[in-house]
Amino acid sequence: MKAAIAAIPAHAWKAFRDGEIAETVHCMNKTKKAFRLIVMRQAQTPDLFAEHSPWRYHAIASNRADEDAQATLSWYNQRGEASENRIKALKSGFRASALGGGWERAQVETVRWRLFQTAGKIIRHGRQVFLKISGEALDIFVMIRERCARILAEGGAVPETS
């Protein structure tokens, strides 16, 4: 791949965001199928003690032939935003209203903290390991498990939060 990038002619590099972008065709060693290789390079600060390229490279392989390199790279950079934002919302902003039982105002961080801070004792008996916790904590674990299973069974829709 380094050789393919080095073979990109100087005139092929176009300004893009805070660097330059170009594309070439590349084929892996053990396959005959070629693909687009879109390369973005950005200037990096020279290091006095090491010999290296003045550029930092980022390359992606693509089979999206119907668009230019800038559009493909923009799409690639946005590909996980929807799922990452959904996970972020579930981790920090989602209120545990689906749990009921006094948890309506608790955020996921609070629920996690309460569950992980549950006092317990590890017991080894008969080649098995048990976690002994209070009955109240066990009831909470069971309630959360049952409600999560019900939410998943209903299609994974999380109730609106307030």
N, C-alpha and C positions, 0 to 999 in steps of 0.2 A: 504494500500500500504506500509505503514511503517513496518508492521509486515512481509510482503512478502520480503522486502529488508533486514530486520533484520535476516530472516531465511536463507539467502544466506550463504552457508558455506565458511569459510576462504579460502579454497583451490580453490574455484571457481573464485576468483578475479584474473584477469590477468592485467599486466601492459599495459596501453594504453595512449599515448600522455603524458600529465602531471598529470595523475592519474591512476585509475584502472577501469576495466570494467567487468561486470558479467551480467548474464541473468537468469531469472526465468520465471515461468508461473504465471499469475495472473488472477483473475476473479472478476469483480465488484459485489457489494452486490446484486443487483436485476436482475442479468442475470446469465445464466448457461454457457455462452460462455466464454472460456478462451482465452487469448492472450499472446504473448511474452512481457515480461517487460525487457527492456534493461536498465541497471543502470550504470551510470558512477559516480565514487566518486573521489573527490580531497581533499587533506589534507587542512585544514583551520587553521589559526592562533588561538591558544587557547585564550579564553577570561577569565581573572582572576575573573571577577565578575558574570559570568553566567555558569551554568552547562549545557553543551551541547556536542554533538558528535564532535570528532576531524575531522569528515568528512563532506563535503558538497556534497549533492547528486543531480543528474540530471537523471530523468527517462523518457523514452519514451515507449509508447505502439506500438507494431508493429504486422502486419500480414504477414510480409515478411519472410517466412519460408525457402527460398531457399539460404540464405546466413548467414555468421557468424555475431556475434554481432558487431564487428568492422566495417564491411562493411555497415551494416544497419545504424550505428551511423554516419559514414562518409557521407552516402547518405542523411541522415536526416539533417546534418549540411549544406549541399550544396543545399538543396531543393529550397530555395528562391533566390539564388544568381543571376540567370538569370533575374528574374523579378525585383529584387531590383536594379541591375545594370542598367537595362533599365529605371527604374524610376529615378535613380540618374542622368543618362545622360540627360533625358528630363528636369530635374529640373535645372541642372547647365551647361551642355555642349552644349545642343541643341540650335542652332541659329534659330531665328524666320523667316527663309527665306521663309517658307510656307505662311507667312502673306503678304509678298510683301509690297507695299506702304511705302517704306522707313524704314521698320523694318528688312530688310535683315541682317544687321550686329548686331542686338540686340539679346542678350541671353535671355532666359526665365526669369531670375531674373530681367533684365531690363524691360521687358514687364510687369511683375507683379508689379514692383515698380511704373512704369508710370501709370498703371491702378488703383492701390490702392491709389496713391497719387493724384488722380483726385479730384479736388474741387467740392463739391456738397452741396446741401441744402436739408434737409429732411422736407417735407411739409405734414401736416396732414389735410385732407379735406374730408368731407362727409364719415367718418368712414374708410377712406383709407389712406395709407401712400405712398408717392411718393418721389422719389429721383430726384431732379432737377439738371441736369448737362449741361455743354455746348454742343452745337451742334457738335463741333469737337470731343469731348470725346464720344458722342453717336455714331458718325460715326465709330470711332475706335472699340467700343464694337460690333457694328453690323458687321463690316468687320471681326473681329476675330471669331465671332459666325458663320458666313456664311462659312468662310474658314475651320474652324474646322469641321463643318457639312459635307462639301464637302470631306475632308480628310477621315472622317469616312465612308462616302458613297462609297468611292473608295477602301474600304477594310482596312482602318486604316494605310495605308503605309505613313510614314512620308518622305518627299523628302530628298535626301542627302543634308548634310550641307557642307559648304565650310570652 
